[in-house]
Each structure stands twice: as structure tokens, then as C-alpha cells.
């Protein structure tokens, strides 16, 4: 199975607006994705996601909008080498 892994930094009003929980919920809703999301000290949100390319792209597309109270200014992505790890999608602290 072909997989894609993306590392992303999301900036804007993305902390204190349920961005992490909403990202986790969206990844689980899409299904078949593995990875994590966390807040960074500089006020951005960091994300790594792996799975079928079309599902990864769907989650990254969602990150450009985010949950209702967020204001996303940019999503900077970097494609990584897939690790073929299994597991769910979680919030890291």
C-alpha cells in the first residue's frame, strides 16, 4: 500500500481554540491516518500525519481552515519518508 507522510507547522490563532482536539477528531473521522498533533512554545501547532495520500491531503486541507474559532494564517508542509508505523492519531503534550 502506498503511503504519504507530512510534517506541518500551522500558524495563526491556533492555540486555545481546540485546534489539537479538532485535528485529532478530524483525522479519526477521515480514518486510516496515523500521527500526532501538538502545540509549540512559539504559538504554532505542529502535526505529523501518515496514511493513504488522498486522506493525508484531506487532513492537511482541513488544517487550512481549522475549527470555528481558529484563524489559520499559514500551513507549511514538508513531505517525509513514510515510516509505515501503525497506531492511531493522538495529541502530544
ChimeraX attribute file (.defattr): number of C-alpha atoms within 10 A of each C-alpha:
attribute: neighborCount
match mode: 1-to-1
recipient: residues
	/A:1	5
	/A:2	8
	/A:3	16
	/A:4	20
	/A:5	23
	/A:6	21
	/A:7	18
	/A:8	20
	/A:9	19
	/A:10	24
	/A:11	20
	/A:12	14
	/A:13	17
	/A:14	22
	/A:15	18
	/A:16	11
	/A:17	15
	/A:18	15
	/A:19	23
	/A:20	24
	/A:21	15
	/A:22	15
	/A:23	24
	/A:24	22
	/A:25	14
	/A:26	19
	/A:27	25
	/A:28	16
	/A:29	11
	/A:30	13
	/A:31	15
	/A:32	16
	/A:33	26
	/A:34	22
	/A:35	22
	/A:36	21
	/A:37	23
	/A:38	20
	/A:39	20
	/A:40	13
	/A:41	7
	/A:42	7
	/A:43	14
	/A:44	18
	/A:45	21
	/A:46	20
	/A:47	21
	/A:48	21
	/A:49	25
	/A:50	27
	/A:51	24
	/A:52	17
	/A:53	14
	/A:54	11
	/A:55	19
	/A:56	24
	/A:57	17
	/A:58	13
	/A:59	20
	/A:60	24
	/A:61	12
	/A:62	14
	/A:63	22
	/A:64	16
	/A:65	15
	/A:66	23
	/A:67	19
	/A:68	10
	/A:69	14
	/A:70	17
	/A:71	16
	/A:72	17
	/A:73	12
	/A:74	15
	/A:75	18
	/A:76	13
	/A:77	15
	/A:78	10
	/A:79	13
	/A:80	13
	/A:81	10
	/A:82	14
	/A:83	11
	/A:84	14
	/A:85	10
	/A:86	12
	/A:87	10
	/A:88	14
	/A:89	22
	/A:90	18
	/A:91	14
	/A:92	12
	/A:93	8
